[in-house]
Amino acid sequence: MTRFPIPFYLNQKYVFDILAMIEDGFTKIQTLKTITSSNNEFSQKAQGEVGLNNVFSFLGIKMSAEAGKQQKLGNETSAETQKVHTPNSLFGKMQALLDNQGIICKESIMNSSTGDFVLFKATLRKNPVVSTLENYLALFKLASNFTEESAHSKQQKSNNQKNDKLLKQFKLLVNELKVEGSLDLAGESVGSEIFQAVLTIDRDYLNDPSLSDIADGEFFILGKTIKIINSADDGINLLRKTSLSNVSQSMLDSIFSGFQNLAQHGLNDANIVTIIKGPVIQIVPIAIYA
């Protein structure tokens, strides 16, 4: 666990909820007040607001800070300051409180129970199904544009119309796999304990919606376990939240079979993985950080 975490994904709602439960609610602002003697009459006031993400508006909390507020009181000066937290500092506080209570599982992750807090290090990537199809869709769009520019004969134009139809079908497939609001990340543990991980994240709390920040990097993941599969004969279906979850595996193999014969067109064959086999753990992450 790093001392000063920098989150790339932070579900602030979970952080506030957990802190409120631990501390039986929390105050918006902590005020520190001191009185010192002064011979000079001097007053300075600075006020600013910390612009925070959607959770503060969700909770109806507006945090502001006033620093260096001084008022002449006879021979004494009363100085008042107010302290605020950023989302990251609140996360650090929450993690420290959970760690002090000894309720974060950091070892033998695959032996944890559903609902346990877990912390582990892993390499992460986007849902491999969506990532592969998005990459090839972009490539096919580029190839289609070049073909349209060079089309002159009726036969070439007819072929382009067929390609446009296939491209539209391809887009529909990719859009079907993108579930609104949530996204799966796949990961592999780093360390002595080897397992796979599937993280279901909320897009609203990503620093970078393109996920370029977390591509192929090593990160700490703090979250709650919702499913554990130790058997290699079972796994987590990456299509479980789409209508394709009701399609048989043989039908899926047929749908994606075209991506296994791309070498003849000068492209690398795509091995589209729809199920992450065990040992695998499914996590609802609170934070992904370095």
C-alpha positions in Angstrom: 0.0 0.0 0.0 1.5 3.3 -1.1 1.6 6.2 1.4 0.4 8.9 -1.0 -1.9 7.2 -3.6 -2.7 8.8 -6.9 -6.0 7.3 -8.2 -6.7 6.8 -11.9 -10.1 5.6 -10.9 -11.9 6.6 -7.7 -15.5 5.9 -6.9 -16.1 8.9 -4.6 -19.6 7.8 -3.7 -18.2 4.6 -2.2 -15.5 6.6 -0.3 -18.1 8.9 1.2 -20.5 6.1 2.1 -17.8 4.1 3.8 -16.4 7.1 5.7 -19.8 8.0 6.9 -20.5 4.5 8.2 -17.1 4.3 10.0 -17.4 7.7 11.7 -21.2 7.7 12.1 -21.4 10.6 9.8 -18.8 13.3 9.3 -18.5 17.1 9.5 -18.2 19.2 6.4 -15.5 21.4 7.7 -13.1 21.4 10.6 -12.4 24.8 12.2 -9.2 25.5 14.0 -9.1 28.7 16.1 -6.2 30.3 17.9 -5.8 33.7 19.7 -2.5 35.5 19.7 -1.5 39.0 20.9 -0.8 41.6 18.3 0.2 45.2 18.2 -0.5 45.8 14.5 -3.9 46.3 13.0 -3.8 44.0 9.9 -6.6 42.1 8.2 -6.4 39.8 5.3 -9.1 37.5 3.9 -8.8 34.8 1.2 -11.7 32.6 0.2 -11.9 29.8 -2.4 -13.9 26.8 -3.3 -12.5 23.4 -4.0 -14.0 22.2 -7.3 -14.8 18.6 -6.7 -16.5 15.9 -8.8 -20.1 14.8 -8.9 -20.3 13.2 -5.5 -20.4 16.5 -3.6 -23.4 17.6 -5.7 -24.9 14.2 -5.2 -24.6 14.6 -1.4 -25.6 18.3 -1.5 -22.3 19.3 0.1 -20.6 22.6 -0.9 -17.1 22.9 0.6 -15.3 26.2 0.8 -12.3 27.4 2.7 -11.4 30.7 4.4 -7.8 31.2 5.4 -6.1 33.9 7.4 -9.2 35.6 8.7 -8.1 38.1 11.4 -10.0 40.5 13.5 -8.6 43.1 15.9 -10.0 42.4 19.4 -8.4 45.0 21.7 -4.8 43.7 22.2 -5.6 40.3 20.8 -6.1 38.9 17.3 -8.4 36.0 16.6 -7.2 33.9 13.7 -9.6 31.3 12.2 -8.8 28.7 9.6 -10.9 26.0 8.0 -9.7 22.7 6.7 -11.1 20.8 3.7 -10.4 17.5 2.0 -10.0 16.6 -1.7 -11.5 13.3 -2.9 -8.0 11.7 -3.0 -7.2 12.8 0.6 -10.5 11.4 1.8 -9.7 8.1 0.0 -6.4 8.0 1.8 -8.1 8.6 5.1 -10.7 5.9 4.4 -8.0 3.4 3.4 -6.0 4.1 6.6 -9.1 3.6 8.8 -9.9 0.3 7.1 -6.3 -0.8 7.3 -6.1 0.1 11.0 -9.1 -2.1 11.6 -7.4 -5.0 9.9 -10.3 -5.7 7.5 -8.4 -5.3 4.2 -7.3 -8.7 2.8 -3.9 -8.3 1.2 -2.8 -12.0 1.0 -4.4 -15.2 -0.2 -6.9 -13.2 -2.2 -8.5 -16.2 -3.7 -9.4 -17.5 -0.2 -11.3 -14.3 0.6 -15.1 -14.3 0.9 -17.7 -12.5 -1.0 -18.0 -9.0 0.5 -14.4 -8.8 1.8 -12.3 -5.8 1.2 -9.3 -6.8 -0.9 -6.1 -5.1 -2.0 -3.8 -6.4 -4.7 -1.5 -5.4 -7.5 -2.3 -6.2 -11.1 -1.8 -5.3 -14.8 -4.9 -4.1 -16.4 -6.5 -3.9 -19.9 -9.9 -3.1 -21.3 -12.5 -5.8 -21.9 -10.6 -7.8 -24.5 -13.8 -8.4 -26.6 -14.6 -4.7 -26.8 -11.0 -3.6 -27.3 -10.3 -6.1 -30.1 -13.5 -5.2 -32.0 -13.0 -1.4 -31.5 -9.5 -1.7 -33.0 -10.6 -3.6 -36.0 -13.6 -1.4 -36.5 -11.3 1.6 -36.7 -9.1 -0.2 -39.1 -12.0 -1.2 -41.3 -13.3 2.3 -41.4 -9.9 3.6 -42.5 -9.7 0.9 -45.3 -13.2 1.7 -46.4 -12.4 5.4 -46.8 -9.4 4.6 -49.0 -11.6 2.2 -51.1 -14.3 4.8 -51.6 -11.8 7.4 -52.8 -10.4 5.0 -55.5 -13.8 3.6 -56.6 -14.6 4.3 -60.2 -16.3 1.3 -61.9 -19.8 0.1 -61.1 -18.4 -3.1 -59.7 -16.2 -1.2 -57.3 -19.1 0.9 -56.2 -21.3 -2.2 -55.7 -18.5 -3.7 -53.5 -18.3 -0.5 -51.5 -22.1 -0.7 -50.8 -21.6 -4.2 -49.5 -18.7 -3.1 -47.4 -20.8 -0.2 -46.0 -23.5 -2.7 -45.0 -21.0 -4.9 -43.2 -19.5 -1.9 -41.5 -22.9 -0.9 -40.1 -23.4 -4.4 -38.8 -20.0 -4.3 -37.3 -20.9 -1.0 -35.5 -24.1 -2.5 -34.2 -22.1 -5.4 -32.7 -19.6 -3.1 -31.0 -22.3 -0.8 -29.6 -24.2 -3.8 -28.3 -21.1 -4.8 -26.3 -20.7 -1.4 -24.7 -23.0 -1.3 -21.7 -24.0 2.2 -20.8 -22.5 3.5 -17.6 -20.3 0.5 -16.7 -17.2 -1.1 -18.2 -15.3 -4.3 -17.5 -11.5 -4.3 -17.1 -9.5 -7.5 -17.2 -6.4 -8.0 -15.1 -3.6 -10.4 -14.1 -2.2 -10.4 -10.6 1.4 -9.3 -10.0 3.2 -11.3 -7.3 3.4 -14.8 -5.9 -0.3 -15.4 -6.0 -1.4 -16.0 -9.6 -5.0 -15.3 -10.6 -7.1 -13.3 -13.1 -9.4 -10.4 -12.2 -12.5 -8.8 -13.7 -13.2 -5.3 -12.5 -16.6 -3.7 -13.2 -16.1 0.1 -13.1 -18.3 3.1 -13.4 -17.3 5.3 -16.4 -18.2 8.5 -14.5 -15.3 8.1 -12.1 -12.5 7.5 -14.6 -9.8 10.2 -14.9 -9.4 9.3 -18.5 -12.4 7.8 -20.3 -10.1 6.5 -23.1 -8.3 4.3 -20.4 -5.0 5.2 -21.9 -3.7 5.9 -18.4 -4.0 2.3 -17.3 -3.0 0.5 -20.5 -0.5 -2.2 -19.6 0.5 -0.6 -16.3 0.8 -2.1 -12.9 -1.7 -0.7 -10.3 -3.1 -1.3 -6.9 -6.7 -2.3 -6.7 -8.8 -1.7 -3.6 -12.3 -3.1 -3.8 -14.9 -5.6 -2.6 -15.1 -9.2 -3.8 -18.4 -10.2 -5.4 -17.4 -13.5 -7.0 -14.5 -16.0 -6.7 -13.9 -18.9 -9.1 -11.0 -21.3 -8.4 -11.8 -23.9 -11.0 -10.2 -23.7 -14.5 -13.4 -25.3 -15.8 -15.5 -22.2 -14.9 -15.1 -18.5 -15.6 -16.6 -15.1 -15.9 -18.5 -14.2 -19.1 -17.5 -10.8 -20.4 -20.7 -10.7 -22.4 -22.9 -11.3 -19.3 -24.4 -7.8 -19.4 -25.3 -7.9 -23.1 -28.0 -9.7 -25.1 -25.2 -11.9 -26.4 -25.1 -13.6 -23.0 -28.1 -15.7 -24.1 -26.3 -16.9 -27.3 -24.7 -20.4 -27.2 -20.9 -20.7 -27.3 -21.1 -22.4 -30.7 -23.1 -19.4 -32.1 -20.5 -17.0 -30.7 -17.7 -18.9 -32.2 -19.5 -18.6 -35.5 -20.0 -14.8 -35.1 -16.3 -14.2 -34.3 -14.9 -16.8 -36.6 -14.2 -14.2 -39.3 -11.5 -12.6 -37.1 -9.5 -15.8 -37.1 -8.8 -15.7 -40.8 -7.4 -12.2 -41.1 -3.8 -13.3 -41.9 -4.8 -13.9 -45.5 -5.6 -10.2 -45.8 -2.3 -9.1 -44.2 -3.6 -8.6 -40.7 -2.9 -10.5 -37.5 -5.6 -13.0 -36.5 -7.6 -11.9 -33.5 -8.2 -14.4 -30.7 -11.4 -13.0 -29.1 -11.7 -14.1 -25.5 -15.3 -14.0 -24.2 -14.7 -15.9 -20.9 -12.0 -15.3 -18.3 -11.2 -18.7 -16.9 -10.4 -19.5 -13.3 -8.8 -18.9 -11.0 -10.5 -15.5 -11.3 -11.9 -13.0 -9.0 -14.6 -10.4 -9.8 -14.2 -7.1 -8.0 -16.2 -3.9 -7.6 -13.3 -1.5 -7.2 -13.3 1.5 -5.0 -10.0 2.8 -6.4 -7.3 1.9 -8.9 -4.2 3.8 -8.0 -0.4 4.0 -8.2 
